[in-house]
Amino acid sequence: MEGIQAVFEYLRREPVMYNALQRFVNETIQYERSLITFLDVVQTKLDELERRNAQEIMEEDAVSQEPTFNEEEA
């Protein structure tokens, strides 16, 4: 606890360093939020692609189960 208290005391005495730290923390938070937003968009697109792929597989399975017409037997 003494270490963190020393940092707070230093920042209290050095407003330029306090402002630099605050700016860094704010930029880091903004960057992390943009990454989270990007990951949400990517996850949504991935879910949509997986849904489409599952539908295509189900349609292919339905088509392959239809009886085939054999000209030689007809």
URQUIVEN-V900971 format. One line per field, one symbol per residue. phi: phi as a letter, one per 20 degrees, with the letter a starting at -180 (. if undefined). Layout:
# URQUIVEN-V900971
phi->???
This chain:
# URQUIVEN-V900971
phi->.fffffffffffecffffffffffffffffffffffffffffffffgfffffffffffffffffeffeedffff
